Amino acid sequence: AGPPPTPTATPPPTATPTVTPSPDADGDTIPDNMEALYGTNPNDPDTDEDGCADGEEIGPNESLGGRRDPTSFWDLFDVPENGPRDKVVDLFNDIFGVAGRFGADDQNGTAIINRNTDPLSAPPPAPAYHPAFDRSAPAPGGDPWDSGAADGLIDLFNDIFGVAGQFGHDCQAPP
């Protein structure tokens, strides 16, 4: 018989890494530890209350709410024309809603409803002024929906063309 076989060393077991997902208290798909980076509220899925969840707004697809500022109400042109905002920029509620208020102004900020009124408040019937239907001009070189707050006049270029440029954009899907 020959010598006994040489035992081979058994390699130590390889540890399987475990990935622990980061907490996301508000369910907006932005981990709580990243919310400060974007300036968003880790306890509110829609920091700016514009209808798009924060995670949608930082996404890459602008027609699905992305490439926006999750801290600016003014970058989604979804207006409350016939009831609550529906998270879709459409022809009847939004484009016609803004066009139906063409020329309305806030009397240089002195009207009862003016550029400083809460844009989430219920609007008066058209053709009256309401800030949810009004935006200021986009920043030079910026995207057409990256507009500033209401400027007090519902006009063709900033408002009617602005809402038309967002036609079909929606934030209906979860982020």
N, C-alpha and C positions, 0 to 999 in steps of 0.2 A: 504494500500500500504506500503510498507516498505521503509527503508532508500534508498536513491539513491546509485547506484553502486559507488564503490571507483575507481577513475580514476587510471589507471596504467601509470607509467612514460614511455615515449617513449625514448629508448636509442638513444644517439647521433649517427649520421651516422659515419660509419667507413670509414676512408680515404683509398682509393685504392692507393697503392704506384705506382709511375710511374718510369719506368726505362728508363733513357736516355742513349742511346748507346754512348760510347766514340767515338770521332772523329777518323777517319782513312783516312787521306788525300790522301795516295797513294794506298789505296784499297788492301793492302797485308794481311789483317785480323789481323794485330797487331795494337791495338789502339795506337794512337800517344803518349799517356802518358806512354806507355810501351816500345816504340822503344829504348829509352836510356838504358833500362835494358838489351836489347839484343845487343846494340851497332849498331843498324841499323838506316838507314836514313828514317825519317818519310815522306819524299817527294820523295822517290824512292822505288818502290815495290820490286826491286831486287838489294839490296845494293851492293853485290859483283859481279853483272853482270855475274853470272854463268848459267843463264837460269831458275833457280828455284826462285820463289817468296819467300821473307823472311818468310811469314807465312807457306809456304810449308816446308821450311827447319827446322823450329822448331817443326813441327808436329811429331807424334809418329811413322809413317809408313815409313821406309826407302825406300821401293820400290816406294813410291809416293813422294820422295824427302825429307822425314823427317830424323830426327836425324843427321842433318848436321849443319855446322856453317854458319849462314847467312852473315858472314863477310869474308868468305874465298872462293875465286874463285876456288880453287884447289880441292874441295871435290865432284864435279860432273864431271865424265869423259865423257862428251858429246863433241866430237871434231868436228871442221868445215871441215871435209874431203871433202864432195861434196857440198859445199855451206854453208849457215848459219847453226848454230847448231839447231837441231830439238827438243831438250828437252827430247830425249829418248836415252838411252844407248842401241844400237842395234848391231847386228852382222856385217852388211856390212859397215856402216859408221864409227862406233866407234872401235869395236874389230879388224876388218880387217884394218881399218885406222891406228891404233896404230901398229899392227903387220907389216904392210907394211913399217913402218919406223924403224923397229927393227935395233939396232946398230947405228942409227944416233946419232951424238953427236955435241955439239956446240963448239968444239975445246977449251974446258976449258974456255968458255965465250968469246972467241975472234972471233967466226964466225960472219958474217954479221947478221944472224938470230941466236940468242942465248937465253939462259935461261932468260935474262932480256928484251927480246923483248915482246911487247904487245901480250898476248895470244889470244886476240880477233882479231888480224890482220889476213888478208887472208894468209893461208899457201902456201908455194911453193909446187909443185908436189912432191909426194913420190918418192924416199926415203929420201928426204932432212929433216933436223932437223927443228922442230918448237915446241915452248914450250907448246902449247895446248895439245900435244900428250905425254907429259913428266910429271912425278911426282916424288917426293922423297919418301922414304920409309914411311909407316905409323908409327905413334907413337907407342911405345911398349904398348900393352894392348888396343890400340884404335881400332875403327872400321876400316875395310880395306879401306874405302873411305875417311877417315880423314887423307889425305896426305898433305904434305907440298908442297911448290912451286917446280917448275921444277929444277931438279938437273943437267941437261946438257947431260944426256945419256938416250936414249930410250932402256930399257932393259926388260928382261923377267919377273922378279919378281915384280918390282915396277909398271911397265907400262902395259905390256900385261896381266899379272895375275890381276893387279889392275883394268883395264877396264873390264876384263871378270867377276870379282867379282861384278860388278855393272850391269851386263847384265839384261835388262828388267826394270831397274829403270827409272822412268819418272817424269817429272814436267810439263806435258801438261795441267793438270786440274788447274783451278784457285784454290788458296789456300782455 
